[in-house]
Amino acid sequence: LGLVFGCIVALTNFYIMAYCINNLFNGNVKSRYYYTLFYLARLLILSFAIFYAIRLESLSLVATIIGLLSIRIVLTLKTIFRAEKKCKKSYISII
């Protein structure tokens, strides 16, 4: 249950981040202030998720933290495998 809770919070966190980055690159004047506000909101959401995982007995703290990090783990592994494929292609083309 903690893993699912952590994944849902992580997805919400990344959705908010994508929304803020999209507004930031569109050149809105107020987007800097919104970005700061949404950054603080994201931190608050993460802190509430960890707080609830500590307080509720039905949620495991370790599983919640793994769920919160799940998207970062997947993106890191995807980048590593993509870089590994590029290295193999360049090495094969040299030989």
C-alpha positions in Angstrom: 0.0 0.0 0.0 2.9 2.4 0.7 4.4 1.7 -2.7 1.2 2.6 -4.4 0.8 5.7 -2.3 4.3 6.8 -3.0 3.9 6.3 -6.7 0.7 8.4 -6.8 2.4 11.2 -4.9 5.5 11.0 -7.2 3.3 11.2 -10.3 1.5 14.2 -8.9 4.8 15.8 -8.1 6.1 15.3 -11.6 2.9 16.5 -13.1 3.2 19.8 -11.1 6.8 20.1 -12.2 6.0 19.6 -15.8 3.3 22.2 -15.6 5.7 24.7 -14.1 8.5 24.0 -16.5 6.0 24.4 -19.4 4.9 27.8 -18.1 8.5 28.8 -17.5 9.6 28.2 -21.0 6.5 29.9 -22.5 8.0 33.2 -21.3 5.3 34.2 -18.8 6.4 37.1 -16.7 4.7 35.8 -13.5 5.9 32.2 -14.1 9.0 32.8 -11.9 6.7 33.5 -8.9 4.4 30.6 -9.8 7.4 28.3 -10.2 8.6 29.2 -6.7 5.2 28.8 -5.3 4.7 25.4 -7.0 8.2 24.3 -5.9 7.2 24.9 -2.3 3.9 23.2 -2.9 5.8 20.1 -4.3 8.0 20.0 -1.2 5.0 20.3 1.0 3.2 17.5 -0.8 6.3 15.3 -0.4 6.7 16.1 3.3 3.0 15.3 3.9 3.4 12.0 2.2 6.3 11.1 4.4 4.5 12.4 7.5 1.4 10.3 6.7 3.6 7.2 6.1 5.1 7.7 9.5 1.8 8.4 11.3 -0.4 5.7 9.7 0.3 2.1 10.6 -1.2 0.8 7.3 1.5 2.6 5.2 5.1 1.4 5.3 7.6 4.2 5.4 10.2 2.3 3.4 7.7 1.3 0.7 6.4 4.9 0.5 10.0 6.3 0.0 10.7 3.6 -2.7 7.4 4.7 -4.3 8.4 8.3 -4.2 11.8 7.5 -5.8 10.3 5.1 -8.4 10.1 7.6 -11.2 13.6 8.8 -10.6 14.9 5.2 -10.6 13.1 4.4 -13.8 14.4 7.6 -15.6 17.9 6.9 -14.4 17.9 3.3 -15.6 16.5 4.4 -18.9 19.3 6.9 -19.3 21.9 4.4 -18.4 20.6 1.8 -20.9 20.3 4.4 -23.6 23.9 5.6 -23.0 25.1 2.0 -23.0 23.5 1.3 -26.4 25.1 4.4 -27.8 28.5 3.3 -26.5 28.1 -0.2 -28.0 27.1 1.3 -31.4 30.1 3.7 -31.5 32.5 0.9 -30.3 31.2 -1.5 -33.0 31.5 1.2 -35.7 35.2 1.8 -34.7 36.1 -1.8 -35.0 
